[in-house]
Amino acid sequence: MLKDVTLGQYFPGETSVHKLDPRTKLVLVIVYIVALFLAKGAASYALVAACLLAVIGISKIHLKVIVKSLKPLLLIIVLTALLNLFYGSGEPLVQFWIFKITKQGIENAVFMVLRIALLVAGTFMLTYTTSPIALTDGLESLLGPLKKLGAPVHELAMMMCIALRFIPTLIEETDKIMSAQKARGADFESGNLISRARALIPILVPLFISAFRRADELATAMECRCYHGGDGRTKLHELRYARRDWTAYILGACMLAGVIVLRQFGL
């Protein structure tokens, strides 16, 4: 299950999606999330899903990678679907004890599952197609106006991207520790919830030690390279908008406008 978590991974490529300015991708992800939460009916969700599938196809990211990223969230998706299924209003189609299944409940469950799946898949595409360095530069550029208020924009962007970058590393480290503990006879699957929680202690302690060690090594490496924050720093690759970025902005605006229009008609 841990190997299915792909958040923070970057898949290098030379596609149009990979070559987009990181600022463009960050803004379009926000537009995508807004459109997804404005979607009301089947037509709205179909439009958002079609846009996502088009991006996945252009980026040449295998669809099985996207599906694999949803597996760790399967329990949350199922619980959300059940809650929406049994607590819908209207004439019940099936009823037993205090639970009832209505047409509205079925629609709410389906749309909520779609919303979670599309939300996760769309946001994961940002890290799949954007390198951590480019993501840091994009965040710093977008948050640039906050510098006038004295906010440490560069440091905040750097911390967020380092956190994303180390998620796959920590997951891999956790998997190695679990395999080592299982080889020593540890059991993480049997027993009640409290017993399983106690069994995780032999994993958490070495994992925290490893995380702090990696953080200390990273800090030492940055100090050896004379890193001193964002003031006066130059960039090897300056961010510049290209024609494809403006085209992407127009397409994103069209998607958002389409969802708003379909919402007005209840579609």
PECOR-V419572 format. One record per run of one state. SS is the DSSP state (h for helix, s for strand, l for the rest). FROM is the first residue (numbers start at 0). LEN is the number of residues. If there is no record, write none. Layout:
{{SS FROM LEN} {SS FROM LEN}}
This chain:
{{l 0 1} {h 1 3} {l 4 11} {h 15 4} {l 19 2} {h 21 17} {l 38 3} {h 41 18} {l 59 3} {h 62 24} {l 86 5} {s 91 5} {l 96 2} {s 98 4} {h 102 27} {l 129 2} {h 131 11} {l 142 1} {h 143 6} {l 149 3} {h 152 31} {l 183 9} {h 192 7} {l 199 1} {h 200 24} {l 224 18} {h 242 22} {l 264 3}}
